[in-house]
Amino acid sequence: MPEQAVWAAVGALGLIVGSFLNVCIHRLPLRQSVVHPRSRCAACAAPIAWYDNIPLLSYLLLRGRCRGCRARISWVYPAVEAVNAGAYLALYARWGAAPALAVLAAFVSALIALVMIDARHQILPDRITLPMLGLGLATSGINPEVTWSGSIAGAVLGAAAPAALLLLWQWCFGIEGMGWGDVKMLAMIGSFLGPGRAAVTLLAGACLGAAVGVGMMAARRGTLRTALPFGVFLGLAAAGALGWGAPVVGWYAQRLAAAGWPPW
């Protein structure tokens, strides 16, 4: 197959999966099936014909409106599709048509769904995090980003570190700094990326969350008790750790080795 055709196929697959992610983002928080019934207009409840449900293209042809009632369609739908397609193309550029592409594509798509759901509802569904945690552990043999032992260590660290922070924050302030869904999400991230980049994800996510929280308090739009969708920050940090986390972990490991740590 010509290389241009492969790129087109990867992008098209990303758009199709992105369209399915939109279904998951809408239905999972409502505890609805993601396969039945067929997609409907949120305004008039009319079933959406297949030719009006082509990822990205239908939105452009319909100019962002329902064919029947002309209600406006949120720009978030094509944005999710486009972002997912862009992520697949970036992964293909890095890994080519290797088994790693399928594993990491599933990981990135799960991150996108979790970020969007947490941004809207401040929940992180177990129906995504727990199966993906299992997938991360099961595919560590073909995932070049992590070894089998690293996947287990990443999942354990990903669960233990935020759980300890959650309990400490509750003890200090009497409120939850994050939820147990965040703990499961970081365990999932660790199973795909290993302990080093799980730590990078937690640190970067905490810094992003702190920056947003401080900004909200400075603008008098929040307090220390204002709940923030921490899964959003974890998802963004995990995407960054996937792309650029290895050099960060390597640099830090060199600094520790230069300092004689660990001592054994």
N, C-alpha and C positions, 0 to 999 in steps of 0.2 A: 504494500500500500504506500503511495507517495507520502512523504513527510507532511506536506500541507494538509492532506486528508486526515492524517492521524491527529494533527493539532485541532482540526475542525471537529473531529469525533470526540476528542477529550473535552473541548469547550461545550459541545452540544450535550454531552453527558452531564457536565457540571450544571448546565441550565435545567436539564430535566430533573436532576436530583434536587436542585434549588427549588424547583416548583413543588416537589414533594415536601421539602423542608417547610415551605409556607403552610402546607396542610398540617404538619406536625406542630408548628408554632401556634396555629390557631386552635387546634383541637385537643392536643394533649393536656393543656391546663384545664380544659372543660371535661376531661376524662371521656372523650368521645373517640370512636374508632377513626383511624387514619385511612381506612380503605373503603368505608361505606358510611353514609351515602356519597354520591358523586358531588363534586364541588358546586356550590350555589352562590348567587350574588348575595352579599351581606345585607343589601338594602331591600330588594324585592323577593328574595328567596327563590328566584327562577334558576333552574339547573343551567350550568354553563356548558355550552356546546363544545365539542372537542376542538373546533377550529377557532374558538375564542379562548382556548386554554393552552395555546402554544407558548412556551416560556419566552418572555421578553417581547417576542414579535407581536403577539396578540395585544399586549398592552400598548405598544406603539401604534398599531393599526387602529385600535379603538380609541386612541388618544386619551387613554386613562379613564374611560367611562364604560359602564355596563351597556351592552347593546340594547337591552330591553328598556330599562327604566332611566338610563343615562346618569345614574348615580356615579359619583367620582370613585375610582378605584385607588386605594392608597399606593403611593410610590414605593412603599416598603416592599411590596411583592416583587416587582422587577429588580429592586436593589438587592434583595436576598439572592435572587437567581443569578444576577451579574457577579456578585461577590463570590458566590460558590463556584461559578465557572472560572473566574479569575484565579481562585485558589487552586483549582484543579490544573489549570494551565501552568501555574507557578510550580506545582509539584511535578508535573510532567517535565518541565524544563530542568528540574533538579535531578529527577530519578529516571526519567524515560519510562518506557513501557515495561516496568519491572513489578514484581508482586508488591513491592513497597508502595507503589503508587496507589493500589486499591486500599491498603491498610491505612495509609496516612490521609487519603481522601475521605475515608469514613470518619477518621478522627476529626479532621477539620470541619466536615459537615455537622458533626455532633456539637462541636464548639459553637458554630454559627447558630444552631437551633437553641442551645442553652443560653447563649448571650441574649438572643431576641426574647425568649420566654421570660428570662429573669428581668430584663428591662421592662417588660410589660406587666408582669404579675409578681415579681420577686419570689419565684419558686424555681426549683431545678428538679424536674421530674425524674423519679427513680427509673421510669421506663426508658430513659436515655442513659443516665449515668451508670447504672448497674450492669446492663448488657454490654455497654462500651467498656467498662472495667474488665469484664470477662473477655471481651474481644482483644483488648490490649494485652492481657496476660497470655491468651491463646496464640496470638500471632507474633509474639516476641521473637520467635525463631526466624521469621522472614522480615521483621522490621529492622532495618539497618540503624535506626536511631537508638536501639536499646538491646541489651542482651536479655536472656531469660532471667538470670539472677537480678539484673538491673531493673527489669520490669516489676519483679516482686518487691524489690527494695523501694522502687519508686512509688508503688501503690501503698506500701506500708508507711513510708515517710509522708506521702501525700495525705494520708488519713490522720496519722498521729500528730504531725506538726500543727495543722489548723485546729484539730480537736483540743490540743493543749491550749492554744491561744484562745479558743472559744470559751473554755472553762475558766481560764485566767481572767478574761475580760468580764465574764459574768460575776466572778468573785470580787473583782475590783469595782465595777460600776453597777452591778445588779441588773444588767441588760445583756442581750446577746449581741456581740460584735459581728457575728456571722451566724449562718444557720448550718444545720447538719447536712443540708443539701450541698453546701460549699465543700464540706469535708469529703463527701462522696465524689464530687466533681474533681477535686484535686487528687484523690486516689486514682480516678480514671486517667487524669493527665499524667500522673506518675507512671502508670502502667504502660503508657505509650512512649514517654520521654525519659524515664529513669529518674533516679533520686536527685542528681545534680540540677537538671532542668526543672524538676518539680519544685526545688528550693528557689530557683530563679523565678519561676512563675509566682510562687507565693510572695516573695519579696517585691517583685515588680507590681503584682496586683495590689498588694498592701499600699505601696507608694502611690499608685494611681488612685486608689480609693481614698487615701489620706488627702491627696491633693484636691480631689473633688469635694471631700467633706470640709476641708479648710476653706475652700472657695465659697461653699454654700454658707458657712458660718460668717465669713467676711461680708457676704452679701445679705446677711441676716435672713437667709432662707432655710436655715437648719441649725441644729444643735448637736451635741454629742449623742443625743438619743435619737437622732434622725436615721431611720433605716435606709441603707443604700443597697442596691443590687450588686453585691460583691461578686456574684458569678459573672457579671459583665466584665469586671476588671480582671478576673482570673482568665476568662476566655481570651481577652485581648493579650494578656501577658503570655498565655500559653502559645498563641499564634506567633508571638515574637520569639519565644524560647525555641519553638520548632525551627524558625528560620535563622536565628542568630544566637541561640543560647549556648551552643557548643563552644564557641570562642570565649564566652564569659566564664563558663565552668572551667575551661582549660587554663585561663589566666588566673583564676582564683586558686586552682589546684597548684599551680606553679608557685604562687605566693606562699601557700601553706607549706609546700615542700621546702622552699627556701628558708622558712622559719623553723624547720625541723619538726613539722607536724604531719602525720601523727608520729608520736615518739617511738613506736616500735618498728 
